[in-house]
């Protein structure tokens, strides 16, 4: 049962502390200042490239990266297509 004063349109999120996050990107531990998966992709130099992304094992399509928050300890995979065979 939802309390009468609860706002169902606002997700209950604990604000994360400002500052760099400890992330694992493609198996490598690193510290980055980013709030969204889109920012991680940009900071790591993949901005404008066609890449596939996953956050904690779940695929995240390109159009959802900007609205997908990242948190301390998250595991991110970024896969770029390769040429050749």
C-alpha positions in Angstrom: 0.0 0.0 0.0 1.3 3.4 -0.9 1.1 6.3 1.7 -1.2 9.1 0.6 1.6 11.6 0.6 3.9 9.5 -1.7 4.5 10.9 -5.2 4.3 7.9 -7.6 5.9 9.9 -10.4 9.1 10.5 -8.5 11.4 7.5 -8.1 12.9 7.1 -4.6 16.6 7.5 -5.2 19.2 8.1 -2.6 21.3 11.0 -3.9 24.8 9.9 -4.7 27.8 11.8 -3.4 29.4 14.3 -5.8 32.8 13.4 -7.1 34.5 10.6 -9.0 33.2 7.1 -9.0 35.0 3.8 -8.8 33.9 1.9 -11.9 35.0 -1.2 -13.6 35.1 -0.6 -17.4 35.8 -3.6 -19.7 37.3 -5.4 -16.7 39.6 -2.5 -15.7 39.1 -0.6 -12.5 39.1 3.1 -12.9 37.9 6.3 -11.3 35.7 8.7 -13.4 33.6 11.7 -12.8 30.3 10.9 -14.5 26.7 10.8 -13.7 25.3 8.8 -16.6 26.4 6.0 -18.9 26.5 8.5 -21.8 29.0 10.6 -19.9 31.2 7.5 -19.3 31.1 6.7 -23.0 32.1 10.3 -23.8 34.9 10.6 -21.2 36.5 7.4 -22.4 36.6 8.7 -26.0 33.8 6.7 -27.6 31.6 9.7 -28.2 30.2 9.7 -31.7 31.2 6.1 -32.3 28.8 3.2 -32.7 29.3 1.1 -29.6 27.3 -1.4 -27.6 27.0 -0.8 -23.8 26.1 -2.9 -20.8 25.7 -1.8 -17.2 26.1 -4.5 -14.6 25.4 -7.1 -17.2 22.3 -5.5 -18.7 22.4 -4.2 -22.3 21.7 -0.4 -22.5 20.7 0.9 -26.0 22.3 4.1 -27.2 19.1 6.2 -26.8 18.9 5.2 -23.1 22.5 6.0 -22.0 21.8 9.7 -21.1 19.0 8.6 -18.7 21.0 5.7 -17.2 22.7 6.7 -14.0 26.0 5.1 -13.0 27.0 4.5 -9.4 30.1 3.6 -7.4 31.2 0.1 -8.1 29.2 -0.4 -11.3 30.5 -2.7 -14.0 30.4 -1.3 -17.5 31.1 -3.0 -20.8 31.7 -0.9 -24.0 32.2 -2.9 -27.2 33.1 -1.3 -30.5 32.7 -3.2 -33.8 35.9 -4.4 -35.4 36.8 -4.3 -39.1 38.3 -7.3 -40.8 37.8 -11.0 -40.2 
